[in-house]
């Protein structure tokens, strides 16, 4: 797989779209995005057009104060966006003092990265930068499109709760500043959504 070292300065070339349930929480995430030195920071909303993000690297930064159903609805709408830049954009959940089980739950829901705050800014920036310049495995099934939900099985030290395999496609996604989001390789059959 194609890999570059994570360089936090790359975030200056990226757009952060903040998703929160209220203005206060949104402003807190926007301040964090500013400290992480994102090039552009916007609040998520219906008025954001898909065209303005074509060929741009976009991150969705999600505040923890969403119920599971709302998280799933958000992920579903983002993963079915008309723009490749949005459909395969990293969706990052920020949790507060979460348990390992809560982190695993977010991974199972389909978040690209789960960050437990409080955490140090340089650590967060490095973890976000790891979404750029590296290949990432996405899975596409009839009911799901997103990062491989079993990517953490070997790190957690617990047996996975894998369901029997259903027909799926494996997509290798590469995000770069120069080219935006690319589907480098597709293996298997694509399922309609």
Secondary structure, DSSP 8 states (H G I E B T S, - for coil): -------GGGGGGEEEEEE-SSHHHHHHHHHHHHHTT-SEEEE--TT--SGGGTTSEEEEEEES---HHHHHHHHHHHHT-SSHHHHTSEEEEEEES--HHHHHHHHHHT-SEEEEES--HHHHHHHHHTTSSSEEEEEE-SS-EEE-TTTTHHHHTS--------S-EEEEEEEETTTEEEEEEEEE-----
